[in-house]
Amino acid sequence: MNVYVLLGAAIIFEVIGTMLLPASQNFTRVLPSIILLFAYTISFYCLAIVSQKLPLSIVYASWSGVGVFAVAILSFFFYKQILNWQTVIGLVLVVVGVTIINVFKTPV
């Protein structure tokens, strides 16, 4: 399987887990808590596989950077959290940073 597909899966499952943190209400609600733990487990499993194929710095920067961006955007829509202009600029810089890291990485 393509390593970037696995990285994408790791990011998606991490975002799902993170988005369910408020819904789990400190792990007192069973269904969101189970899905959250399952999502994080799948995310870390995919991340472990990807880390064997790509440099860890690339993997972690991509996983965390895209994850932070996605959670911030989804929180705006699902949890009505405010994104001020400073936050938007910071998110753009995160995406630019992850892009630069991936474009200029050394081949493995």
Secondary structure, DSSP 8 states (H G I E B T S, - for coil): --HHHHHHHHHHHHHHHHHTHHHHTTTTSHHHHHHHHHHHHHHHHHHHHHHTTS-HHHHHHHHHHHHHHHHHHHHHHHS-----HHHHHHHHHHHHHHHHHHHT----
